[in-house]
Amino acid sequence: MFRRDFLKYSAITSASLFYSPLSVRAKDISAPHIVICGAGYAGLSVAKYLKELNHNIRITLIEKNKQFVSCPFSNAYLAEVYDVTLQTLTFDYAKTMKKFGYSFINEEVININRNKKEVSTSTHTLSYDFLILCGGIEYDYNALNLSTKLCEELKQKAPAGLKPPFEHQQLKHMIETFKGGNFIISVPNGNYKCPPAPYERACMIAHYFKTHSIKGKVILLDPREKPAAKSKEFLDVFETLYKEYIDFQGLTHFKTIDFATKKVTVEHFDKDALEYKEKSIPFECANIIPPNKANGLIALASLELTSEGWAKLKEPTFQSSIDDSVYILGDAQGQYPFPKSAQMANSSALQVALEINHTLLNRPFDYRNNSLGNICYSFVSNTQAVSIAHTFTYEPHIKTTSMISPIDEGTALSAKLWYEGLTSTILG
């Protein structure tokens, strides 16, 4: 029963999951202009849904990258799983714009003037009725309290790997040329993009070592006692499938790194002494993920941030806390207990599209009858995966319920179908 119900839920969590009777098409209203900054999963999703709901809306999508490269499935790319290549993760924006009929500017946003309701790039200044910011996360290397020189060295020699494609290409090269020793992965404190990603990556690297008979060990440094997501499932996999290949070190904080001596310094909680103690760990390669924060578009627009550095919203909406004409979608928001995932971005995008369309029609939008959902898959081997599904309801504040799948081949297949379905839906 559980397996059947879970696969049913999984199959419908691609793009069409959250359509409701409140979604309507408008035909006889003026043509408002909506500018979307950022063409990742959130930006592409909201552009598509807005056009579907209202063909009269003018949409301009601004994106600095020339191609869309998916972060979901990038860990599988690192370990040669499911024949994932950089090419299968990469999509052409031109094809997408042609199919869905919205404008595209391949430039970087350099100014946002909320008083004039204008967005500027190097060659364009656009007026907007609504502005949707979908720029994702930035790395907060300053939070590591290291020198500027060492932070730059970290970026080059121990890439975080949460932003495709170049960081993933760096990691893949590190894995493929690895001869043996310790491969360090450091998980950041606080919220960060895709909570299961470091643990899935550990499994994928361990799978590569195991498959290629490499005498290496992945050492996971985590400030938490247990993994941030799917903790029981990942710990079980670490202890069984990869007992000789993964060493999970909880309650361990990354402090600094020395690339000359090849040592990482950490503070590890000694449960016997009941105190943190400093120690050094030798390494051959390192994947140091710094703390995350909201992207620079939020500061560029002079919008309000939470104390943790995330965009602050006007509950229960995705509007900025200080500007009703500006929406913030995807990983940059910190108001709600939503995982920073592709499906969450897609689900939230539909809700924002529905709300904006209702606003244009002078109709109220009921958030409480348009609940959100999420699903996140993690590969643990070349044939098996585990997933977690979330639903969110307003009671009156957001309540989260979750369900974790078995670790098996069926879930791995579901992951592949989810990825193909979602990318096909928003990219064409």
SVG drawing of the C-alpha trace seen along z (x, -y; Angstrom):
<svg xmlns="http://www.w3.org/2000/svg" viewBox="-13 -56 66 59">
<polyline fill="none" stroke="black" stroke-width="0.4" points="0.0,0.0 2.7,-2.4 4.7,-1.8 1.8,-2.2 0.6,-5.4 4.0,-6.9 4.7,-6.3 1.3,-7.8 2.1,-10.9 5.6,-11.0 4.2,-10.8 2.0,-13.8 4.5,-16.1 5.8,-17.3 4.5,-20.5 0.7,-20.0 0.4,-19.0 -1.0,-22.1 -3.5,-23.4 -6.8,-24.2 -10.3,-25.4 -9.1,-28.9 -6.8,-29.0 -8.6,-31.0 -7.8,-32.4 -8.2,-36.1 -8.9,-37.3 -10.2,-40.9 -7.8,-42.8 -4.9,-45.1 -1.5,-43.8 0.6,-44.2 4.3,-43.7 6.0,-41.2 9.8,-41.1 11.3,-37.9 15.0,-38.0 16.6,-34.6 15.8,-31.6 16.3,-28.7 13.6,-26.3 11.6,-29.1 11.9,-31.6 11.1,-29.2 8.2,-27.8 6.5,-31.1 7.0,-32.4 5.3,-29.3 2.4,-29.3 1.7,-33.0 1.5,-32.6 -0.8,-29.6 -3.1,-31.4 -3.2,-34.7 -2.0,-34.9 -2.3,-38.7 0.5,-39.1 3.8,-40.4 6.7,-38.6 10.4,-39.4 12.8,-36.9 16.3,-38.2 19.1,-35.6 22.9,-36.1 23.8,-32.5 23.6,-31.4 22.2,-28.0 20.1,-26.3 22.1,-23.7 20.2,-21.6 21.5,-21.2 19.1,-18.3 20.8,-15.1 24.2,-16.8 25.4,-14.4 24.5,-11.5 26.6,-13.1 29.6,-13.1 29.4,-9.3 28.4,-8.1 25.0,-7.1 22.0,-6.6 24.1,-7.8 23.8,-11.4 26.2,-13.7 26.7,-17.4 24.8,-17.4 21.7,-15.7 21.8,-18.4 22.0,-21.3 19.1,-22.9 18.9,-25.7 16.9,-28.8 16.2,-29.8 14.0,-26.7 12.1,-27.4 11.4,-31.1 10.2,-30.2 7.8,-27.5 6.2,-29.5 6.2,-33.0 7.9,-35.3 10.8,-37.7 14.3,-36.8 17.3,-39.1 20.6,-37.3 22.2,-39.8 23.0,-40.5 20.7,-42.8 22.7,-45.8 20.1,-48.0 16.6,-47.7 14.7,-51.0 11.5,-50.1 10.4,-53.7 10.3,-54.0 9.4,-50.2 12.3,-49.7 15.0,-47.0 18.2,-47.7 20.7,-45.6 23.7,-46.9 21.6,-47.6 18.0,-47.6 15.8,-49.5 12.4,-47.8 9.4,-49.1 7.3,-46.5 3.9,-46.1 5.2,-43.1 8.8,-42.1 9.7,-38.5 13.1,-37.8 14.4,-34.2 18.1,-34.5 18.7,-31.7 21.5,-31.6 24.9,-33.0 27.8,-31.7 28.7,-33.5 32.4,-32.9 32.8,-35.9 30.9,-33.8 33.8,-31.4 36.0,-34.1 39.0,-33.3 41.3,-35.6 40.1,-36.8 43.1,-35.0 42.1,-31.7 38.5,-32.1 39.5,-32.6 41.7,-29.5 38.7,-27.6 36.6,-28.5 39.3,-27.3 40.5,-24.2 37.5,-23.0 34.4,-24.2 31.1,-24.1 29.2,-22.4 25.8,-23.9 26.0,-26.1 26.3,-24.3 28.0,-23.8 31.6,-24.8 31.8,-23.8 30.4,-20.3 33.0,-20.0 35.7,-20.8 34.3,-18.2 34.0,-15.6 37.7,-16.1 38.7,-15.8 36.8,-12.5 38.1,-11.0 41.7,-11.8 41.5,-10.8 44.2,-8.2 43.3,-7.5 43.1,-9.0 40.4,-11.3 37.8,-13.2 36.4,-15.8 32.8,-17.2 32.0,-20.0 28.2,-20.7 27.3,-24.3 25.4,-25.4 21.9,-27.0 19.8,-26.7 21.4,-25.9 20.4,-24.9 19.1,-21.3 19.5,-19.9 20.1,-16.2 22.7,-17.3 26.0,-16.8 24.8,-13.4 23.8,-12.2 27.1,-13.5 28.9,-11.4 27.1,-8.3 27.8,-9.0 31.6,-9.6 31.7,-6.4 29.9,-4.5 32.6,-5.7 35.4,-4.7 33.7,-1.3 33.1,-0.7 36.6,-1.6 38.4,0.1 39.8,-3.2 41.2,-3.1 39.5,-6.3 37.2,-7.5 34.6,-10.3 34.6,-12.2 31.5,-14.1 31.9,-17.0 28.5,-18.1 27.8,-20.7 24.5,-18.7 24.4,-15.5 22.6,-13.8 22.2,-14.6 20.0,-17.6 17.6,-15.5 16.6,-11.8 18.9,-11.3 17.9,-7.7 18.1,-6.6 21.4,-8.2 23.0,-6.9 21.7,-3.4 23.3,-3.6 26.6,-4.9 26.7,-2.0 25.8,0.8 26.5,0.0 29.5,-2.2 30.8,-1.2 34.4,-1.2 33.9,-4.4 32.0,-7.0 32.8,-8.4 30.1,-10.7 31.4,-13.0 28.5,-14.8 28.8,-17.8 31.8,-18.8 32.5,-22.4 34.8,-23.2 37.3,-25.9 40.1,-26.3 42.0,-24.5 45.7,-24.4 46.3,-23.4 50.1,-23.2 50.0,-20.6 46.7,-19.1 45.0,-19.3 41.5,-20.5 41.1,-21.9 37.7,-21.2 36.1,-21.5 34.5,-18.2 32.3,-17.7 33.8,-15.2 30.9,-13.5 33.1,-12.1 34.5,-15.5 31.3,-17.3 33.2,-20.0 34.4,-20.9 38.0,-20.0 40.1,-21.0 41.6,-18.4 43.2,-18.2 42.2,-15.8 44.5,-15.0 42.9,-15.2 43.6,-14.7 40.5,-16.5 37.9,-18.7 34.4,-20.0 33.8,-22.8 30.3,-24.2 30.2,-27.6 27.0,-29.1 24.4,-30.2 22.5,-33.5 20.0,-35.2 21.3,-36.3 22.5,-39.8 19.3,-40.8 17.6,-41.2 20.2,-43.8 20.2,-45.4 16.5,-46.1 17.0,-47.3 14.6,-44.7 14.3,-43.5 16.4,-40.5 16.0,-38.2 18.7,-38.1 20.0,-34.9 20.4,-36.8 17.4,-35.5 14.6,-37.5 11.8,-38.5 8.3,-38.0 4.8,-39.3 3.0,-36.3 1.3,-34.2 2.4,-35.5 5.7,-35.5 5.6,-39.3 8.5,-41.2 7.8,-42.4 8.1,-46.0 6.9,-46.0 3.7,-44.3 4.7,-44.6 7.9,-42.5 7.8,-38.7 10.7,-36.5 10.7,-32.9 12.9,-29.9 15.9,-29.5 16.3,-33.1 13.3,-33.3 13.7,-32.6 10.2,-33.3 8.8,-29.8 10.0,-26.3 10.3,-25.3 13.3,-23.2 15.4,-24.9 14.6,-22.5 13.6,-22.5 10.1,-21.0 9.5,-23.5 10.4,-26.3 8.1,-24.9 5.2,-24.6 5.7,-28.1 5.9,-29.5 2.4,-28.2 1.0,-29.8 2.5,-33.1 1.3,-32.9 -2.2,-32.2 -2.1,-35.1 -0.9,-37.6 -3.5,-36.5 -6.2,-36.9 -4.9,-40.3 -5.2,-41.3 -8.7,-40.1 -9.6,-41.9 -10.3,-38.7 -9.2,-37.6 -6.7,-34.8 -7.1,-32.2 -3.7,-30.9 -5.2,-28.4 -7.0,-26.5 -3.8,-26.4 -1.4,-24.5 2.1,-23.8 4.1,-20.5 7.6,-19.2 9.4,-16.1 13.1,-15.5 15.0,-12.5 18.5,-11.3 20.5,-8.6 22.4,-6.3 23.8,-4.0 23.6,-3.5 20.3,-1.6 18.7,-2.9 17.3,-6.1 15.3,-7.5 12.9,-10.4 11.0,-12.7 7.7,-14.3 6.3,-17.3 2.9,-18.9 2.3,-22.3 -1.0,-23.6 -2.0,-26.8 -3.5,-26.2 -3.3,-29.3 0.5,-29.2 2.3,-26.7 2.2,-23.1 4.5,-20.6 3.9,-16.9 6.4,-14.5 6.7,-11.0 9.9,-9.1 10.1,-6.4 11.8,-3.1 15.4,-2.9 15.0,-0.9 15.1,-0.7 11.5,-1.9 12.3,-5.2 15.4,-5.6 13.1,-5.2 10.6,-7.7 13.5,-10.2 14.3,-9.8 10.7,-10.2 10.3,-13.3 13.4,-14.9 12.3,-14.3 8.8,-15.4 9.7,-18.7 12.4,-19.7 10.1,-18.9 7.3,-20.9 9.2,-24.1 11.8,-23.9 9.8,-22.3"/>
</svg>
